[in-house]
Structures are given as C-alpha cells and as structure tokens.
C-alpha cells in the first residue's frame, strides 16, 4: 500500500509499505480524507513536535474519515463510514482521561515504536477507537471531527458557553472550530481575533459576532465571560486576562512552548479569573460527530484539498496560515 512517511526534518516521502493485517480486537480502515494538523507540520518542518522527535519513519495524520475495509469480528460491515478516536488510554490514573500516562495517539512519535497515523491506503486501529458515522455526515466533513472535538473539550473545561460571551484568540483551524462549536452550543456572542486577514475573513464567514485584528485594535476590557486561547502564544495572556470579565474563565487551548515567560497575573486576583488548561479531548468526539452532521456550514473551515500524490504541496499550503484554513489530504 501507499503511505506518506516522514523520515526526518523536511524529509517526507510517498512509499510502498506492507498492508497491515488486523489482529484480535482490531479493524482495518481505508482512509478517505486526512486533515493536516499543527503537529504534522512540526514533524515535517522540524523532525519533532515539542519534545517528541522522529527516530523512525512516521506516517502522520490523526484527523481522518474513511470506511471499514476488514473487521475479523464481523461487528462492522465492509464499507461502513467511520472516523476514529486517535487515542488509546493507559492504566487509570488521577485527573482527566486524556492526561493519563501510557496511552498512544495516532501519528505520534511520543511512543517507541511510533504510533503510525492515517495518511496511507490502509490503517489498523482497535475496535474501541472506531466511531460509525451517520448517513447525514459526508466523509469530507467528517474529517473535521477530531479538531472540532478539541474545541468542544475546551468549552467543556470552561464550564460551557450557553448564554455567555466568548472570545476566541487565534483564528486558525482550531480557533475557527472552537468558535463554530461555541456558536452551536448557544453562546450569546463569539468574537474572534487574529493578526492576519485570511483567518479573520474565515471567522467572519462562520457568522461570529465580531472579528478583531489585535495588531491594530485593542480588545475591550473586562468584556468576555469565556476566553479560549487557541493560538499557542503565551505572550498574549496578559491582554486576554484584561479582556476577561470579572469571575470569568480563560482556557489555554493552544500548545505553548515549554519555557519560562513573565506574565502580569494581577487581573487573576483582582477579577477572580480562573485560568484552566485543556489537553485533547475524551467523549467530546461523539458530540463533534453529531454537531457536524447537524451543521453543514462548519465544513467551510476546509479551504484546500489535495491528493496523496500532492502531499508536499498540501503541507506547503497548510504551513501558510494566512492563505489556508484546514487542508485535507484525499486518499480514496
């Protein structure tokens, strides 16, 4: 079968590899669409995502939709449209399930051997990871299930957004999907920020209340009940604390560098703001499936689609955050 494999920094190849055979408790899937995530871009551009470095060829991709190819148990019929939860869980521990140590994640170098991802003609996952799709959800739109689940988990961590004013900082794919999730979840207002015209135009097209180019216009002070930081820029935290209303919640969604940075925390005290972190998601993947089935307009977050043979072009487009929203790789 064909597979896109990252061998190291700037080294991405389409190669023929053996087709995997599902074992006990596993199924084989034919991926149809795979989204390019920020971690995929880092693995390609840097040979690493955060502290996880590629030491063997890695098939990227954890945002996917496809169809069942083979289920030895007979539970899923061939051709069944599905997506997958990319995580498996380690032994039960304290804290939220996504933080438990010892699990795996598709397309990740965090384990040795690496956990291979979805950018290939076939992939094998556990039966528990499979999520059948409703007939009303096309495979192309279903490739957004995983990143939308990230935004929905952030909303869960915030304590919900029904009737609340929401600020989304950063209008890349995760920010756009978090904003779409907040709108669908009944937020009274949703504002989106960025410093680039492309992401702001895409946020406006989603129907958010307001967009703000924060390079030109300061945010209103003490305005928002919930603030979702989706850009992974720790230097913006003080401005977001100023924009957060008294008694509000700031949720750090974007992955930030593991480094010390000065920040003015005085507003946390004077306004009794809660600062919370969020990591991936849990059962919100099922909520994301239902929301995408009910809200076709969310698919406009997808701006580009390329075939597997155009993988290098797809990664180059995805790296241009002004020109692109979510970029999908088409496999079948």
C-alpha positions as CSV (number, residue, x, y, z in Angstrom):
1,X,0.0,0.0,0.0
2,X,1.0,3.7,-0.4
3,X,1.9,5.6,2.7
4,X,3.2,9.1,3.4
5,X,6.2,8.7,5.8
6,X,8.2,11.4,7.5
7,X,11.8,10.2,7.9
8,X,13.1,13.4,9.5
9,X,13.3,17.2,9.1
10,X,11.9,18.2,5.6
11,X,12.0,14.6,4.5
12,X,8.5,13.4,3.5
13,X,8.1,10.5,1.0
14,X,5.3,8.5,-0.6
15,X,6.4,4.9,-0.2
16,X,5.1,1.4,-0.7
17,X,4.8,-0.5,2.6
18,X,3.2,-3.7,3.7
19,X,-0.6,-3.6,4.1
20,X,-1.3,-4.1,7.8
21,X,-3.3,-7.1,9.0
22,X,-5.8,-6.6,11.8
23,X,-5.4,-8.8,14.9
24,X,-7.8,-9.7,17.7
25,X,-9.9,-6.7,18.7
26,X,-8.7,-4.7,15.6
27,X,-10.2,-3.5,12.4
28,X,-8.7,-2.3,9.1
29,X,-9.9,1.0,7.6
30,X,-9.5,2.7,4.2
31,X,-8.9,6.4,5.0
32,X,-10.7,8.8,2.7
33,X,-9.7,12.2,4.0
34,X,-7.0,13.1,6.5
35,X,-6.5,16.6,7.9
36,X,-3.1,18.2,8.3
37,X,-2.7,19.3,11.9
38,X,-0.1,21.6,13.5
39,X,1.7,18.6,15.0
40,X,2.0,17.1,11.5
41,X,3.5,20.3,10.2
42,X,6.1,20.4,13.1
43,X,7.1,16.7,12.5
44,X,7.7,17.6,8.8
45,X,9.4,21.0,9.3
46,X,11.4,20.3,12.4
47,X,11.6,16.5,12.7
48,X,9.9,16.8,16.0
49,X,6.7,18.1,17.7
50,X,7.5,19.5,21.1
51,X,9.7,17.1,23.0
52,X,8.7,14.1,20.7
53,X,11.4,13.6,18.0
54,X,11.1,11.3,15.0
55,X,13.6,8.4,15.3
56,X,12.0,6.1,12.7
57,X,9.7,6.7,9.7
58,X,6.4,8.1,10.8
59,X,3.1,8.1,9.0
60,X,1.4,11.3,10.1
61,X,-2.3,12.1,10.5
62,X,-4.8,11.8,13.3
63,X,-7.7,13.7,11.8
64,X,-9.5,11.3,9.5
65,X,-12.6,9.7,8.0
66,X,-12.9,6.6,5.9
67,X,-14.6,3.2,5.5
68,X,-14.2,-0.2,7.1
69,X,-12.1,-2.5,5.0
70,X,-11.9,-5.6,7.2
71,X,-13.3,-6.4,10.6
72,X,-12.4,-10.0,11.6
73,X,-15.1,-9.9,14.3
74,X,-17.9,-9.1,11.9
75,X,-19.1,-6.2,14.0
76,X,-18.6,-3.6,11.2
77,X,-19.6,-4.4,7.6
78,X,-17.1,-3.5,4.9
79,X,-17.8,0.0,3.6
80,X,-19.2,1.3,6.8
81,X,-18.3,5.0,7.0
82,X,-16.3,5.8,10.2
83,X,-13.9,8.1,11.9
84,X,-11.7,7.0,14.8
85,X,-10.7,8.3,18.2
86,X,-7.0,8.6,17.8
87,X,-6.2,7.9,21.4
88,X,-5.8,4.7,23.4
89,X,-5.6,5.1,27.2
90,X,-3.0,3.9,29.7
91,X,-3.9,2.4,33.1
92,X,-6.4,4.5,35.1
93,X,-4.8,7.4,36.9
94,X,-5.8,10.6,38.6
95,X,-7.0,13.5,36.5
96,X,-8.9,13.6,33.2
97,X,-8.5,10.6,31.0
98,X,-6.6,12.4,28.2
99,X,-3.8,13.1,30.8
100,X,-3.3,9.5,31.9
101,X,0.2,8.3,31.1
102,X,0.9,5.2,29.0
103,X,-1.5,5.7,26.1
104,X,-1.0,6.2,22.4
105,X,-2.1,8.7,19.8
106,X,-2.2,8.2,16.0
107,X,0.6,9.8,14.0
108,X,2.7,10.5,17.1
109,X,6.4,10.0,17.9
110,X,5.6,10.0,21.6
111,X,5.8,6.2,21.7
112,X,8.6,3.8,20.6
113,X,7.9,2.3,18.2
114,X,6.0,5.3,16.9
115,X,2.2,5.1,16.6
116,X,1.6,5.3,12.9
117,X,-1.1,7.6,11.6
118,X,-3.8,7.7,8.8
119,X,-2.0,9.1,5.7
120,X,-1.9,5.7,4.0
121,X,-4.2,3.5,1.9
122,X,-5.0,1.3,4.9
123,X,-4.7,1.6,8.7
124,X,-5.4,-0.6,11.7
125,X,-6.9,0.6,14.9
126,X,-8.7,-1.1,17.9
127,X,-12.4,-1.7,17.6
128,X,-12.9,0.6,20.6
129,X,-11.5,3.5,18.6
130,X,-14.0,3.2,15.8
131,X,-16.9,5.7,15.6
132,X,-19.5,4.9,12.9
133,X,-20.8,8.0,11.1
134,X,-24.5,8.9,10.5
135,X,-25.7,8.9,6.9
136,X,-26.1,12.7,7.1
137,X,-22.4,13.3,7.6
138,X,-20.3,13.1,4.4
139,X,-16.8,11.7,4.7
140,X,-15.2,15.0,3.7
141,X,-16.9,17.0,6.5
142,X,-16.3,14.1,8.9
143,X,-12.5,14.7,8.7
144,X,-13.2,17.7,11.0
145,X,-14.5,15.6,13.8
146,X,-11.1,15.3,15.6
147,X,-10.2,19.0,15.6
148,X,-13.8,20.1,16.4
149,X,-13.6,17.7,19.5
150,X,-10.6,19.7,20.7
151,X,-12.7,22.9,20.7
152,X,-15.6,21.2,22.3
153,X,-13.4,19.8,25.1
154,X,-12.1,23.4,25.7
155,X,-15.8,24.5,26.0
156,X,-16.4,21.7,28.5
157,X,-13.3,22.7,30.5
158,X,-14.6,26.3,30.5
159,X,-17.9,25.1,32.1
160,X,-20.0,25.6,29.0
161,X,-20.8,28.7,27.0
162,X,-24.7,28.8,26.9
163,X,-25.7,32.4,27.1
164,X,-22.1,33.6,27.7
165,X,-19.9,36.0,25.8
166,X,-16.9,34.2,24.3
167,X,-13.5,35.4,22.9
168,X,-11.5,33.1,20.7
169,X,-7.9,34.2,20.4
170,X,-6.4,32.9,17.2
171,X,-8.5,32.0,14.1
172,X,-6.5,29.1,12.7
173,X,-8.4,25.8,12.2
174,X,-8.7,25.0,15.9
175,X,-9.8,28.6,16.7
176,X,-12.4,28.5,13.9
177,X,-13.8,25.2,15.0
178,X,-13.9,26.3,18.7
179,X,-15.8,29.4,17.6
180,X,-18.2,27.2,15.5
181,X,-18.7,24.9,18.5
182,X,-19.4,27.9,20.8
183,X,-22.0,29.3,18.3
184,X,-23.7,25.9,18.0
185,X,-23.6,25.5,21.8
186,X,-25.6,28.7,22.4
187,X,-23.0,31.3,23.2
188,X,-24.6,34.8,23.3
189,X,-21.6,36.3,21.5
190,X,-18.5,34.9,19.9
191,X,-15.6,37.2,19.0
192,X,-12.5,36.0,17.1
193,X,-9.1,37.6,16.9
194,X,-6.0,37.2,14.7
195,X,-3.3,39.4,13.1
196,X,-3.9,38.1,9.6
197,X,-6.7,39.0,7.2
198,X,-7.2,35.4,5.9
199,X,-8.2,33.8,9.2
200,X,-10.3,36.8,10.2
201,X,-12.2,36.6,6.9
202,X,-12.9,32.9,7.5
203,X,-14.1,33.6,11.1
204,X,-16.4,36.3,9.7
205,X,-17.8,33.8,7.2
206,X,-18.7,31.4,10.1
207,X,-21.1,34.1,11.4
208,X,-19.2,35.1,14.5
209,X,-20.4,38.3,16.3
210,X,-17.2,40.3,15.7
211,X,-13.6,39.9,14.4
212,X,-10.7,41.9,15.7
213,X,-7.2,42.4,14.2
214,X,-5.4,42.7,17.5
215,X,-2.3,44.2,15.8
216,X,-4.5,47.2,15.0
217,X,-7.2,47.3,17.6
218,X,-7.0,46.6,21.4
219,X,-9.6,44.3,22.8
220,X,-12.4,45.7,25.1
221,X,-11.5,45.4,28.7
222,X,-13.4,43.0,31.1
223,X,-15.9,42.1,28.3
224,X,-15.9,38.3,27.9
225,X,-17.1,35.5,30.2
226,X,-15.0,32.8,28.5
227,X,-11.7,33.3,26.7
228,X,-10.3,30.5,24.6
229,X,-6.6,30.9,23.7
230,X,-6.2,28.8,20.5
231,X,-3.0,30.3,19.0
232,X,-0.5,28.9,21.5
233,X,1.0,32.3,22.1
234,X,1.9,32.8,25.8
235,X,2.7,36.5,25.2
236,X,-1.0,37.2,24.6
237,X,-2.0,36.0,28.1
238,X,-1.9,39.4,29.8
239,X,-4.1,41.0,27.1
240,X,-6.6,38.1,27.4
241,X,-6.7,38.5,31.2
242,X,-7.6,42.2,30.7
243,X,-10.3,41.3,28.2
244,X,-11.8,38.6,30.6
245,X,-14.8,39.7,32.7
246,X,-14.7,39.5,36.5
247,X,-15.4,35.9,37.5
248,X,-14.6,34.7,34.0
249,X,-12.6,31.8,32.7
250,X,-9.5,31.7,30.5
251,X,-8.8,28.3,28.9
252,X,-5.4,27.6,27.4
253,X,-6.1,25.5,24.3
254,X,-3.1,26.1,22.0
255,X,0.1,24.2,22.7
256,X,2.6,26.6,24.2
257,X,6.4,26.4,24.4
258,X,7.8,24.6,27.4
259,X,9.7,27.7,28.7
260,X,9.5,30.3,31.4
261,X,7.9,33.6,30.4
262,X,7.0,36.7,32.5
263,X,3.3,37.5,32.8
264,X,1.3,40.0,34.8
265,X,-1.1,37.9,36.8
266,X,-2.7,40.8,38.8
267,X,-6.0,40.6,36.9
268,X,-6.5,37.0,38.1
269,X,-6.6,38.2,41.6
270,X,-8.4,41.5,41.2
271,X,-11.1,40.0,38.9
272,X,-11.2,36.4,40.4
273,X,-10.4,34.9,37.0
274,X,-9.9,31.2,36.6
275,X,-7.0,30.1,34.3
276,X,-7.5,26.5,33.1
277,X,-5.6,24.2,30.8
278,X,-7.1,21.7,28.3
279,X,-5.5,18.7,26.6
280,X,-7.0,17.0,23.6
281,X,-10.5,15.6,24.5
282,X,-12.4,12.5,25.6
283,X,-16.0,11.7,24.7
284,X,-16.5,15.1,23.0
285,X,-15.6,13.2,19.8
286,X,-19.2,11.9,19.8
287,X,-20.6,15.4,20.3
288,X,-18.4,16.6,17.4
289,X,-19.9,13.9,15.1
290,X,-23.5,15.0,16.0
291,X,-22.6,18.7,15.6
292,X,-21.0,18.2,12.2
293,X,-24.0,16.1,11.0
294,X,-26.4,18.9,12.1
295,X,-24.4,21.9,11.0
296,X,-23.1,21.6,7.4
297,X,-21.8,25.1,7.3
298,X,-18.9,24.1,9.5
299,X,-17.3,22.4,6.5
300,X,-16.3,25.8,5.1
301,X,-13.4,25.7,7.6
302,X,-11.8,23.4,4.9
303,X,-10.1,25.6,2.3
304,X,-7.9,23.2,0.4
305,X,-7.9,19.5,-0.7
306,X,-5.1,17.6,-2.3
307,X,-4.5,14.0,-3.3
308,X,-1.9,11.9,-1.6
309,X,0.4,12.3,-4.6
310,X,0.3,16.0,-3.9
311,X,1.3,15.7,-0.2
312,X,4.2,18.1,-0.3
313,X,2.0,20.8,-1.9
314,X,-0.6,20.1,0.8
315,X,1.9,20.6,3.6
316,X,3.2,23.8,2.0
317,X,-0.3,25.2,1.8
318,X,-1.1,24.2,5.3
319,X,2.0,26.0,6.5
320,X,0.7,29.3,5.1
321,X,-1.8,30.1,7.8
322,X,-3.0,33.3,6.1
323,X,-3.9,31.5,2.9
324,X,-5.4,28.3,4.3
325,X,-7.8,27.1,6.9
326,X,-8.0,23.3,7.3
327,X,-6.2,21.4,4.5
328,X,-7.3,17.9,3.7
329,X,-5.3,15.1,2.0
330,X,-7.6,12.9,-0.1
331,X,-6.7,9.2,-0.2
332,X,-9.7,7.4,-1.7
